[in-house]
Amino acid sequence: MQVTCLGGVRTVTGSCFLCRHRGFPFLVDCGMFQGGREMEKRNRLRFAFDPSQLAAVFLTHAHIDHSGLVPRLVREGFRGKIYATSATADLCRIMLPDSGHIQQMEAEWQTRKNQRSGARPVAPLYTAADAEKTFPFFEEVPYDAPVSPFAGLTIRFREAGHILGSAFLEMSFPSDGGSKTVLFSGDLGHPEQFIVRDPQPPGRADFVFLESTYGNRLHRPMGETLEELAQILRQAAQDQGRIVIPAFAVERTQEVLYALHQLRSEGRIPALPTYVDSPLAISATDIFRRHPECFDRDSLEILASGENPLANSTLKFARTAEESQALNELAGPVIIISASGMCDAGRIKHHLKHSLWRPENHVVIIGFQAQGTLGRKLVEGARKVRIFREDVSVMAKVHTLGGFSAHADQQGLLGWLGRMDPPAGQVFVVHGEESISVEFAGKLKEVLGPSVRVPRLMEDLVLAEPSAEEEAKAGLPEGDRILRASAEEVLLRMRAVSARIASQSWDEDPMQRHHMQKHLRKIRRYMEKLEKMVGAEAE
């Protein structure tokens, strides 16, 4: 098996790994890059593969940084199956159209801005209609059930404990007369989370792609986090202020509702009016109610008692834009939970614009904030931020609660990997900001030795070479196999070069722009020939 790292390496978003086994290419995740304009430009680069040639896509979970480019993949020719757990498929059916709607709105806004300056209109990355066209390709898979998309490969979805339906992938394939196992961790969950189950042990593996989002820190214990939240809410009630909680629509919103229910039940906070202001979060909460098979024992016991933390008398939902706008006229104290979790899109920006400048208000940050996002600026103590082209003073009290993270911390990651018996032969540290991934890899080397490394973007990793006997079983003569493999390798590299050239503007040097455009046309002509060659070999 060969793996090319197309995203989610030395960065915390854009998770995507192109795997090739016996001539069959498939993806593990197809996520969107997030975290500022420069990072998001990567979403428009040409794919480093032909979507129509992919055999399958395996989604570890529904978060947009793992699934958000699937609509573009289908629009550009993918016709295979998208394998996911049932809960992940249900969440994608609401999250992907929502993402498409956001893409449309942002493209319309940028187009209006461009028209005023005489610039060209901007097309959306994809639309809500594009997202809906992905639905027929989803294939729902139960946890732990073997899936064989083609001969010689078996994949199982194991509980990752991150969000509803999340999984790590266990891949097994024959090699050198035996078998090899590769694990893709996806995002691993924090064991103290509410609602979802804890991650399963990893079992045996020869290769592990391990996330490192919080590989350099430890989360605060949940008990301490709940007490800090209770203190904030009591203070806000005394200040008659508004409590604004930016929360991801999936998992984090439901976790906060669960925590508020527990604190009220124990008499530790007053029964403050609570509003969930996110159509996506409202739909996601409905999906949570439909998937109790993903719940942990404590949550099932609460449901069995007749209580429902996701529905109570103090909880209200703002579904329409008008209802959302009306929340900014409410007198405090009131709790507003709104998306997005990094404060970079959606209704939360309106609530922050109306709340940040008032000193009696409180903003509670409960999740990871990527570089370049509005949430990151607030966490880092910015005294003024720009929202909707307007400078807003930060006078409200900004709190950061680490215990709500849906990601395992350093101890959780080491503990999960430490349950592997025997230890993994090779560990690739992925899905983390570069400095964090490198630091965490150094920590792992203290335990595992030199078999730990941090891959780079577009790096090709050869996990195991097939033997001649295995290739013969695959049905390709050796000469044809070498020719096709070489053509595929060259084609993959040429696509990467083409994408890099196309992403540059070269505005400051017209002569260089002319030469690069000339080279780009030549590369694309060769790519067309190679695509025909690979296609002929496949036939």
Protein Blocks (a to p, Z undefined) as FASTA:
>chain_A
ZZddfbhpaiaehiacdddeehiacdehjaddeeijklmmmmmpccfbdfklpgbdcdfb
lcfklmmmmmmmmmnopabdcdddfklmmmmmmmmmmmmmmmmmmmmmmmmmmmmnopac
dddfbdfklmmmmmmmpccddehiacdfbghiacddddehlaghiacddddddeehiacd
dddekjaddfkbghiacdddebjafbdcddfklmmbccddfklmmmmmmmmmmmmmmnop
acdddddfehjlmmmmmmmmmmmmnopaccdddddddfklmmmmmmmmmmmmlpcfklmm
mmmnopafkbcfkbccdfbfmlmmmmmmpccddddddddfkopgcjklmmmmmmmmpmkb
ccddfbdcdehiaklmmmnopabdceehiacddfbccdddfklpcbdcfklmmmmmmmpc
cddfbdcdehiafklmmmmmmmmmmmnommbccddehiacdfbdcdfklmmmnopafklm
mmmmmmmmmmmmmmmmmmmmmmpgolmmmklmmmmmmmmmmmmmmmmmmmmmmmmmmZZ
